Amino acid sequence: MIKIDVKDKKILYELVNNSRQPLSIIGKKVGLSREVIGYRINRLENEGVIINYPALIYCGCIGLSLARFYINFQFMNPKTKHELLEFLKNNEIVAMVAELSGCYDLQVNLYTSSIYNFEIGLKFNNFYDELQKKYRRYFDEQIGAIFTGANMFDLVFLLGDKDAKSSYIGPPIGKQFEIDDLDLNILRKLGKNARIPTAQLAKELNTTVTTVHNRIKRLEEKNLFMKFWTNIEWTKIGYRQFDIEINLKDYGKKNEIINYIRNNQHVLFIMHSIGRGVDLDFEFILRDITHLQEIITDLSDKFPESIKNFRYFSTDKIYKWNHFPF
């Protein structure tokens, strides 16, 4: 485990909140010079604490849907597993590939489309057919769901303030937006690296800095970005990422449970999806399995007549994360 101090945690907090912040702004918030902030970020990158800086994009606003597949293996061997992971990582519609432990072995997020984009829909169908032909015999169980949105919370536990309250971001409400090729290319670039400098982005897209700046500002105003994110390897600094799935006996208590969980400093996402028979899906950044059990016990005590059962899994390794993979 890599040791980090309070200043490092505050830097991570700021990067998770907005990875496009200039170093000088982060420095003012953390109480360090721009140069020291840059040095510390480089160290966190080199030590593998910071993986990358993907922009989280509300792709539903531009006619795309995110499908999530949870897979349990059978008859799997190391050679076939490696081939499967390479197949998934190299496919352009796959946004995330993660190895799990718990109730699932593998999570795959990939994009399909609404009726407005036949090309992406066809790519999804071709991908699914090829996946099944090559690897179906190695899948004991496949559970698919269509992602419909998420509430995202500030990770205030990184600040070390027990009284800090987390704010959250909800999915945008409104119509589908029309974007042109330049917008699309900006989204592609920021999906891979939200910290890419505006000048470099303008050069790579063969346009002006002012044009890129104004386009990003317009995309932000349309709420196409959930967040300029920072992907952290939590196990490097003594944490693990856990998902808790809850099925309810009393569905009418759903919002009450959500409001209760919102006060937990370690909650990162409330995930919303349809198709896999899960009433509530919370993602946490926790110390260990004991911390997880404490949350489950607390919920059981607080809502004894409302919750039917719990399932959980943890993310062991992320092989691919690109929120806009095309």
N, C-alpha and C positions, 0 to 999 in steps of 0.2 A: 504494500500500500504506500502511496505517495503522500508525504506530509504537506499539508497546505495550511497557511495561517489565516487569520481573520480578513486581512486585506485581499488575499487570493479568493476567498469565498465571496467577498463583496464584488470583486471583479467578475467572477462567474455569474453572480446574480445580475449584474448590469448587462453582461453579454447575452444571457438567456432572455432578458427583457427586450433588448434591442441591440443586435450584433452590429448594426450599421452606425452606431454611435461613434463619433470621433474619439480618439484616445484622450484628447484634451478634456472632453466632456466627462468621460469616465473618470479621469484623474481628479477633476473637481469634486465629483460625488464620493470618491473613495478616499481622497486626501493624499494623493501622490502625484508626482510630476508625470507629464506625458511620456517622458523617456522611461521612467520606471514602470509605468503601466505597459508600455510596449515590450519591455524586457520580461515582465512577469507573464504576459500573454504568450510570448514566444516560448518561454520555459514550459508553460502548461501544454502548449501544442506539442513540443518536442518530447515531453514525458507521456504523451498519449491521453492526457486528461481531456483536452478539447479535441474532438474528432473532426468536426467541420461546422460550417455556418449556413445551413440551408434556410432559405426563406420558406415559411409555412404559408401556402397559398390556398385560398378558398376557390378551388377549381370548379365547384358547382356554379359559380357566377359566370363561368365561360363555357358552360355546357358539358362539363365532365363530371363523372361520378367515380368515387373511390370504393372499390370492393376490397374486403379484407377476408383472407382465407387462413384458417387455422387447421393445421395438419398434424396428425399423429402417425408415426411410422410403424411399419411391420417389415420384417425380412431385410431391413436396411443394413448395408455394409459401408465401410468408409469410402470405397472407390465410387459407389453409386451416389452416396451423399455428396461427395465433392462434385461430381458431374451435375447433380441436381442444382446445387448452389451456383455453379458457374452458369448453367442454363438460365436460372432466375436473375442473377446479377446482370447478365448481358442482354436481357430483353428490355426493349425501350419503354414498354408500358408498365414495367414493375417499378414501384416507387420505394418499397422497403422490403428487405429480407432480414429476418431476425430469428436466431436460435433461442428457444425457450426451454424452461424447465417448469414442471408442475402439470397442469391438466392438458397442455399442448406441447408439441415438439418444435413446431415451426410456424412463424407468422409471415404471410406474404401480402403486402398491400399493392394493388395495381389499379390502373385507371381503365374504366370503360366510358361510355358516353351516353348522353341523352339522345333523343331522336334527331338532334340537330347535327350530329357528327357521325356520318356513316363510316368514314375511314377508320376512326378510332374504335368503333363498335366491331368492325371487321377484324382489326388487329387483336382485339380481346378474344373473339371467337377462335381465331387461328392459334393464339397463344394457348388457350384452354385445351383445344384439341391436341396440340402437340405435347403439352404437359401430361395429359392423361395417357396418350399413346406410349410415351417414354417411361412414365414413373407410376402409373396407377397401381401396379401390383405392390409397390412399396408403401402405399398409403392405407393405413388401417381405417382412418377416419378423416373426412374433409368437411369442415364447417365453413360455409360462406355467409357473408353479410354485406349489405350495402351501407357504407358509412354515410350518415346524414348530417353530422355536425359534431362540434365539441365546444365545451367551455374550458378555457385554459386559465390557470391560476399562476400568480407570482410565487416563486419558491422562496418565501420569506424566511424559512428556517436557515438559509445560508447567511442571513444577516445576524443571527445569534440573538435576536430580540424576541423574547417569548410573548410579548404583547403585540407584536406586529400583525397587522391584518392583511390578508391577501386580497387583491382585486382580481377580477376575472374578465375574460373576453368571451363574448358570445358570438355565434355565427351571424353573419349579416342577413338582414331581411330585405328582400327587394327582388327586382327583376334580373334576368340574365343580361350581362353587359356585352357589347360588341367591342372587340379589340382588333387591331391590325397586326401586320407582320412584325413591326418594330416592337409593339407591346409584347407580342408573343416571345420574341427573342430576348427582351429584357427579363421576362418571367423565367425563361430557360436559364439565363445566366445567374440570376439571383437565387433560383431554386438550387443551384449547385454551390454558390458562394455569395451569401448576402453581404459579405464584407468587401466585395470587389470595389475598388475606388471608382467613382463616377467617371473620372478621366480615362481610366483603363477601359471601362465599359463602353464609353463613347468611341474610343479608338477601335475596339474589337467589332463594334457594330457599324463603323464607318459613318458616324454622325457627330454632332456637336455635344459638348458637355451640357450646355443649356437645354438642348432638346431632351437628353437623357434625364436630367434633373427634373424637368417639367413633367415628363412622362411618368417617372416614379412617383412624383407627388400626386399626379392625377389617379394613378392606380391605387395609391394609399387612400385617397379621398373616396374612391369607390369601394373601399374595404375589401380589396382583393387579397390583401396580406393579413393573415392572422397575426403573424409576428415575424420579425427578423430574428431567427432562432440561433441557438448554439447547441450543438449535439455533444453531450458530455459522456465520457466513459465513467459512469458513477462508481463502478467497482474499484477504480484506481484511488478513490478518495474516501473509501469506507462506507459506501451506500450501494443499494441495489434498487432496480426499477421493478415494481410489482404491479400487476393488474388484479383487482378484485372484482369478480363477477357475482352479481346477486340476483337471485330469483325471488319474487315476492309472493307471499301468501295473501297480503292485502295490498293490491296495486294502488289503492287510494293514498297510501303513505309514501309514495314515490318522491314527491316534491319535498315532503318533510325530511326524508332521509338525505336528499340532496342538500338541503339547506343546513342540515347538521354537519355533513361532511365538509361543506365549504369553510368551516371554521378550523379545519385541520391544516396546519402549516405545511404538511408534507404532500398534500394532494396537488397533482400537476394537471390532470385532465379529468373531466367527465365526458366520456365518449358516448355518442348517440348513434345507434345503428339499428337496422331491421334485418331479420332473416335468420338469426341463429338462436333465438329463444332465450335471450338474456334481458332482464328488465333494467338492470343498472350495471354500469361498467366504469369503475374508477381506476385511474392510474396514479400511483404514489411513488415517491422517492423516499425509501426507508433505510434504516440502519441495517436490519437483518430480518430473519424469519420470525424472531421473537417480537420485534416491533410490529410485524404484520399480524401476528396472532393477537397482540394487544388491541389492534384496531378492530379485528373481527369479534373479539370478546366484548369490546365496548359497544359495538353495533348490536350484538345479540342481546346484551343487557338493556340497551336503550329501546330497542324495538322487538321485544320478545314474541309478540303476536303478529308481526308484520313480515318477517323474513323467513322464507322457506329454506333456502340453502345458499352456501357460498362455494365458489370455485376460485382458484387463484393460479397465477403463473408469474414467473419472473423472466426478464430479458437477460439472457446470458451473453449474447454477442450479436451485434448488428453488422451484417455483411454489406448492406447497401442502404443508403438513405438519401433519396433525392425527391423532394416533394413535388417537383415538376419535371418528370424524367424525359419527356420527349425531345 
